[in-house]
Amino acid sequence: MNTPRHLVGLLALALGTSGCFSAPTWKGTPSDHFNGERFVNREPRPRTMSFLDWMAHRKPGAWKGRPDAPFGPRPPERVGPGDLRVTFINHATVLLQLDGLNILTDPIYSERCSPVSFAGPRRMRPPGIRFEDLPPIDVVVISHNHYDHMDVATLLRLQERFPQVRVFAGLGNREFLEGEGLRHVTEVDWWQEFPLSAEVTLVSARTQHFSNRGLGDADGTLWTGYVFRGPHGRTYFAGDTASGSQFTEARERLGPMRLAVLPIGAYKPEAIMSPVHVSPREAVQASVDLGARYSVPMHYGTFRLADDGETDPLWDLAGALVERGDQAPEWWVLAFGEGRDVPPMTP
């Protein structure tokens, strides 16, 4: 999650720049998730606490921060056909290496996730992999346009280093990204498919969230997850999402996942956050709904975005798995910068 919409608004008003951060919005045909002006969730979930009540009774968890955390080792250049490797870098930035392709999700290497460089959430630890140690990146996927997921400075660095990198983002984002200097941008709608190579296909997968860059563009661009399908099987990246039937829908449409990368952070208090973010317990259920053989958590431990503390998501994830006993799905909690080869699916 980016700084919540209301906090972005307060920041803009305080700076006397109301509305200047807004991005272009989608102009298209109405659908079951676009009303002609704004995108909507298929399964809206109302908040059960007001913003004012939250501010009056906040109980933020503890963060120590690790500004001197060591970097992980340089990932391999590529993996072969049928192989799959996952490396957790930071926040929602994950390197997926599959079937000869290198895919980077929601990349952010900036110090802050904010419309300005001098305010907003500051990273509490460095990225787990040095930018210079990234292997050649073929594809970048962006789940939505919040500042902690669509970081323009990082995208431009990637394009400078890898000029042919292809960028995928939800409907309405191409105009903004091209205006910032990005090339090779493709917009996607839910369940559209795009070839990444002769054997690998990208599928845009429905999620439940929201979008905005400023005050005047609320829900004007689409939020989405992604499935990568190829000889290795199927890999799912959720981006930001609330709980819902979209995980079961993805499995029914595409089959069970060899790997699911799911968010577990920025979920407290759930009365405020549950309409847009899964809790760790809901993430575990999502992995079951997806039929995921292995799951990796992300979206925690980098930026202070809600009231959960630095380690709360991991403790609550562990508790949710213990509750399921012998029926618990398999989750790997990777250290920042850690990579792991994913075993093949078994019948």
C-alpha positions as CSV (number, residue, x, y, z in Angstrom):
1,M,0.0,0.0,0.0
2,N,1.1,3.5,-0.7
3,T,0.6,6.3,1.9
4,P,-3.2,6.1,2.2
5,R,-5.2,8.4,-0.1
6,H,-6.3,10.7,2.8
7,L,-2.6,11.1,3.9
8,V,-1.5,11.9,0.4
9,G,-4.2,14.5,0.3
10,L,-3.1,16.1,3.6
11,L,0.5,16.2,2.4
12,A,-0.6,17.9,-0.9
13,L,-2.7,20.4,1.0
14,A,0.1,21.2,3.4
15,L,2.5,21.8,0.6
16,G,0.0,24.1,-1.1
17,T,0.1,21.9,-4.2
18,S,-3.3,20.4,-4.2
19,G,-3.9,18.0,-7.1
20,C,-0.5,18.5,-8.8
21,F,0.5,14.9,-8.2
22,S,-2.5,13.4,-10.1
23,A,-1.8,11.2,-13.0
24,P,-3.9,10.8,-16.2
25,T,-6.9,8.4,-15.9
26,W,-8.3,5.7,-18.2
27,K,-10.9,6.7,-20.8
28,G,-12.6,3.6,-22.0
29,T,-15.7,1.5,-22.4
30,P,-17.6,0.7,-19.2
31,S,-17.3,-2.9,-17.9
32,D,-18.0,-4.9,-14.8
33,H,-15.0,-3.1,-13.1
34,F,-15.0,0.3,-14.9
35,N,-18.0,2.6,-14.5
36,G,-17.0,4.9,-17.3
37,E,-15.0,7.2,-14.9
38,R,-13.4,5.1,-12.2
39,F,-12.4,1.4,-11.7
40,V,-14.3,-0.5,-9.0
41,N,-13.7,-3.7,-7.1
42,R,-15.9,-6.7,-7.9
43,E,-16.2,-7.5,-4.2
44,P,-16.1,-4.2,-2.3
45,R,-15.5,-4.4,1.5
46,P,-16.5,-1.4,3.7
47,R,-14.2,-0.2,6.4
48,T,-15.6,-0.6,9.9
49,M,-13.6,2.2,11.5
50,S,-13.4,5.8,10.6
51,F,-10.2,7.6,9.8
52,L,-10.6,9.9,12.7
53,D,-11.1,7.0,15.1
54,W,-8.0,5.4,13.8
55,M,-5.9,8.6,14.2
56,A,-7.3,9.0,17.8
57,H,-6.5,5.5,18.9
58,R,-3.5,4.4,16.9
59,K,-1.1,1.9,18.4
60,P,1.8,1.6,15.9
61,G,4.0,-1.4,16.3
62,A,7.7,-1.2,16.9
63,W,10.3,-0.7,14.1
64,K,14.0,-0.9,14.8
65,G,15.1,-0.5,11.2
66,R,18.3,-2.1,9.7
67,P,20.0,0.7,7.7
68,D,23.3,-1.4,7.6
69,A,21.7,-4.7,6.6
70,P,24.0,-6.7,4.3
71,F,23.2,-7.3,0.7
72,G,22.4,-10.8,-0.6
73,P,24.6,-12.5,-3.2
74,R,24.4,-11.7,-6.9
75,P,21.6,-13.8,-8.5
76,P,22.4,-16.2,-11.4
77,E,22.3,-14.7,-14.9
78,R,19.3,-16.8,-15.9
79,V,17.7,-20.2,-15.3
80,G,16.9,-22.8,-17.9
81,P,13.6,-23.9,-19.4
82,G,11.3,-25.5,-16.8
83,D,13.3,-24.0,-14.0
84,L,12.0,-21.4,-11.5
85,R,13.9,-19.3,-9.0
86,V,12.6,-16.6,-6.6
87,T,14.7,-13.8,-4.9
88,F,13.1,-11.5,-2.4
89,I,14.6,-8.0,-2.8
90,N,12.5,-5.7,-0.7
91,H,8.8,-4.6,-0.2
92,A,7.0,-6.0,-3.2
93,T,10.1,-6.1,-5.3
94,V,10.8,-9.8,-6.2
95,L,13.0,-11.2,-8.9
96,L,11.4,-14.1,-10.7
97,Q,13.6,-16.2,-13.0
98,L,11.7,-18.7,-15.0
99,D,12.1,-20.4,-18.4
100,G,15.0,-18.2,-19.4
101,L,13.3,-14.9,-18.5
102,N,14.1,-12.5,-15.7
103,I,11.0,-10.6,-14.4
104,L,11.1,-7.9,-11.7
105,T,7.9,-7.1,-9.8
106,D,6.9,-3.6,-8.5
107,P,10.6,-2.4,-8.4
108,I,11.6,0.2,-5.8
109,Y,15.1,1.2,-5.0
110,S,14.3,4.8,-3.9
111,E,14.8,6.1,-0.4
112,R,11.2,7.2,0.0
113,C,7.9,6.1,-1.4
114,S,6.3,9.5,-1.8
115,P,5.4,12.2,-4.3
116,V,8.2,14.3,-2.9
117,S,11.8,13.5,-2.0
118,F,11.8,15.2,1.4
119,A,8.7,13.7,3.1
120,G,6.7,10.4,3.2
121,P,7.6,6.9,4.2
122,R,11.4,6.3,4.3
123,R,12.8,2.9,3.8
124,M,13.9,1.1,7.0
125,R,16.4,-1.1,5.4
126,P,18.3,-1.2,2.0
127,P,17.2,-3.4,-0.8
128,G,18.4,-7.0,-0.4
129,I,20.2,-7.0,-3.8
130,R,22.4,-4.2,-5.0
131,F,21.0,-2.6,-8.1
132,E,24.3,-3.2,-9.9
133,D,24.0,-7.0,-9.1
134,L,20.6,-7.4,-10.8
135,P,20.8,-9.8,-13.8
136,P,19.5,-8.6,-17.2
137,I,15.8,-7.7,-16.7
138,D,13.5,-8.6,-19.5
139,V,10.1,-7.7,-18.0
140,V,8.9,-5.4,-15.3
141,V,5.3,-5.8,-14.0
142,I,3.6,-3.1,-12.0
143,S,0.5,-4.0,-9.9
144,H,-0.8,-0.4,-9.4
145,N,0.3,3.2,-9.4
146,H,1.0,3.8,-5.7
147,Y,4.4,5.3,-5.0
148,D,5.7,2.2,-3.2
149,H,4.8,0.0,-6.3
150,M,5.3,2.4,-9.2
151,D,8.6,4.1,-8.5
152,V,9.5,6.2,-11.5
153,A,13.1,6.8,-10.5
154,T,13.7,3.0,-10.3
155,L,11.9,2.3,-13.6
156,L,14.1,4.9,-15.4
157,R,17.2,3.4,-13.9
158,L,16.2,0.0,-15.1
159,Q,15.4,1.3,-18.6
160,E,18.8,3.1,-18.7
161,R,20.6,-0.2,-17.8
162,F,18.3,-2.5,-19.8
163,P,17.0,-0.5,-22.8
164,Q,14.8,-3.2,-24.1
165,V,13.0,-3.9,-20.8
166,R,9.2,-4.3,-21.3
167,V,6.9,-2.8,-18.7
168,F,3.4,-4.0,-18.0
169,A,0.8,-2.1,-15.9
170,G,-2.9,-1.8,-15.6
171,L,-5.2,0.1,-17.9
172,G,-4.7,3.9,-17.7
173,N,-1.0,3.8,-16.7
174,R,0.7,4.0,-20.0
175,E,0.1,7.7,-20.6
176,F,1.7,8.6,-17.3
177,L,4.7,6.3,-17.7
178,E,5.4,7.4,-21.3
179,G,5.2,11.0,-20.1
180,E,7.9,10.2,-17.6
181,G,10.1,8.8,-20.3
182,L,9.4,5.0,-20.2
183,R,9.3,3.1,-23.4
184,H,7.9,-0.4,-24.3
185,V,4.9,0.1,-21.9
186,T,1.9,-2.3,-22.3
187,E,-1.4,-1.8,-20.6
188,V,-3.4,-4.8,-19.3
189,D,-6.9,-5.5,-18.3
190,W,-8.0,-8.4,-16.0
191,W,-7.5,-11.8,-17.6
192,Q,-5.8,-10.5,-20.7
193,E,-2.9,-12.6,-21.9
194,F,0.4,-11.4,-23.5
195,P,3.3,-13.5,-24.9
196,L,6.7,-12.8,-23.2
197,S,8.6,-15.3,-25.2
198,A,7.8,-18.2,-27.5
199,E,6.9,-20.3,-24.5
200,V,6.0,-17.9,-21.6
201,T,2.7,-16.0,-21.3
202,L,1.8,-13.2,-18.9
203,V,-1.8,-13.2,-17.6
204,S,-3.3,-10.2,-15.8
205,A,-5.2,-11.5,-12.7
206,R,-8.0,-9.7,-10.9
207,T,-7.2,-8.2,-7.5
208,Q,-9.0,-6.0,-5.0
209,H,-7.3,-2.7,-4.2
210,F,-7.4,1.0,-5.3
211,S,-5.2,3.5,-7.2
212,N,-4.2,7.1,-7.1
213,R,-1.1,9.3,-7.4
214,G,-2.7,12.5,-6.0
215,L,-6.0,14.1,-5.2
216,G,-7.7,14.1,-8.5
217,D,-7.1,10.7,-9.9
218,A,-8.7,8.3,-7.4
219,D,-9.3,4.8,-8.9
220,G,-8.6,6.2,-12.4
221,T,-6.2,3.4,-13.3
222,L,-6.5,-0.3,-12.9
223,W,-4.8,-2.4,-10.2
224,T,-3.9,-6.0,-11.0
225,G,-1.9,-9.1,-10.2
226,Y,0.0,-11.3,-12.6
227,V,0.4,-15.0,-13.5
228,F,3.3,-16.3,-15.6
229,R,2.6,-19.5,-17.4
230,G,5.2,-21.5,-19.3
231,P,7.2,-24.8,-19.2
232,H,8.0,-24.2,-15.5
233,G,4.2,-24.2,-14.7
234,R,2.5,-21.2,-13.2
235,T,3.8,-18.4,-10.9
236,Y,1.4,-15.9,-9.2
237,F,2.3,-12.4,-8.1
238,A,-0.5,-10.6,-6.2
239,G,0.8,-7.1,-5.8
240,D,-1.5,-5.4,-3.3
241,T,-4.9,-6.9,-2.7
242,A,-7.6,-7.6,-0.2
243,S,-9.1,-11.0,0.4
244,G,-11.7,-12.3,-2.0
245,S,-12.7,-14.9,-4.5
246,Q,-10.0,-13.8,-7.0
247,F,-7.5,-16.4,-5.8
248,T,-9.9,-19.3,-6.4
249,E,-10.8,-17.7,-9.8
250,A,-7.2,-17.6,-10.8
251,R,-6.8,-21.3,-10.0
252,E,-10.0,-22.2,-11.8
253,R,-9.0,-20.3,-14.9
254,L,-5.3,-21.2,-15.0
255,G,-4.6,-24.2,-12.7
256,P,-2.8,-24.5,-9.4
257,M,0.4,-22.5,-8.9
258,R,3.9,-23.8,-8.5
259,L,4.7,-20.5,-6.7
260,A,2.6,-17.7,-5.2
261,V,4.2,-14.4,-4.0
262,L,1.7,-12.8,-1.6
263,P,1.6,-9.7,0.5
264,I,1.4,-10.0,4.3
265,G,2.1,-6.4,5.6
266,A,0.3,-3.1,6.1
267,Y,-2.8,-4.8,7.5
268,K,-3.3,-3.2,11.0
269,P,-5.8,-2.1,12.1
270,E,-7.8,-4.5,10.0
271,A,-10.9,-2.4,10.5
272,I,-9.2,0.2,8.2
273,M,-6.9,-1.9,6.1
274,S,-8.9,-5.1,5.3
275,P,-10.8,-3.6,2.3
276,V,-7.5,-3.2,0.4
277,H,-4.9,-5.5,2.1
278,V,-4.9,-9.1,3.2
279,S,-3.7,-10.0,6.7
280,P,-1.1,-12.8,7.1
281,R,-4.0,-15.2,8.0
282,E,-5.9,-14.2,4.8
283,A,-2.7,-14.6,2.8
284,V,-2.4,-18.2,4.0
285,Q,-5.9,-18.8,2.9
286,A,-5.1,-17.2,-0.5
287,S,-2.2,-19.7,-1.0
288,V,-4.7,-22.5,-0.4
289,D,-7.2,-21.0,-2.8
290,L,-4.5,-20.7,-5.4
291,G,-3.5,-24.3,-5.0
292,A,0.1,-23.0,-4.5
293,R,2.7,-25.6,-3.9
294,Y,5.1,-23.0,-2.4
295,S,4.4,-19.5,-1.2
296,V,6.7,-16.5,-0.4
297,P,5.6,-13.5,1.6
298,M,6.4,-9.9,0.6
299,H,5.2,-6.3,1.3
300,Y,6.6,-6.1,4.8
301,G,9.7,-5.0,6.7
302,T,10.8,-2.1,4.4
303,F,8.4,0.9,4.7
304,R,6.2,1.9,7.7
305,L,2.8,2.1,6.0
306,A,0.3,1.0,8.7
307,D,0.2,0.1,12.4
308,D,1.8,-3.4,12.2
309,G,5.3,-3.4,13.5
310,E,8.4,-4.6,11.6
311,T,8.1,-8.2,12.6
312,D,4.3,-8.4,13.3
313,P,3.5,-9.8,9.8
314,L,6.0,-12.7,10.2
315,W,4.8,-13.6,13.7
316,D,1.1,-13.6,12.5
317,L,2.0,-15.6,9.4
318,A,3.7,-18.2,11.6
319,G,0.7,-18.3,13.9
320,A,-1.7,-18.8,11.0
321,L,0.4,-21.7,9.7
322,V,0.6,-23.3,13.2
323,E,-3.2,-23.1,13.5
324,R,-3.6,-25.3,10.4
325,G,-1.3,-28.0,11.8
326,D,-0.6,-30.8,9.4
327,Q,-2.8,-29.2,6.7
328,A,-0.7,-26.0,6.6
329,P,0.5,-25.0,3.1
330,E,4.2,-24.6,2.6
331,W,5.6,-21.1,3.0
332,W,9.2,-19.9,2.6
333,V,10.1,-16.8,4.5
334,L,13.1,-15.6,2.6
335,A,15.7,-13.2,4.0
336,F,16.0,-9.9,2.2
337,G,18.3,-10.7,-0.7
338,E,17.8,-14.5,-0.4
339,G,17.1,-16.5,-3.5
340,R,15.8,-20.1,-3.8
341,D,15.2,-22.6,-6.5
342,V,11.6,-23.7,-6.5
343,P,11.1,-27.5,-6.9
344,P,8.8,-28.7,-9.6
345,M,5.2,-29.5,-8.9
346,T,4.4,-33.0,-7.9
347,P,1.3,-34.8,-9.2
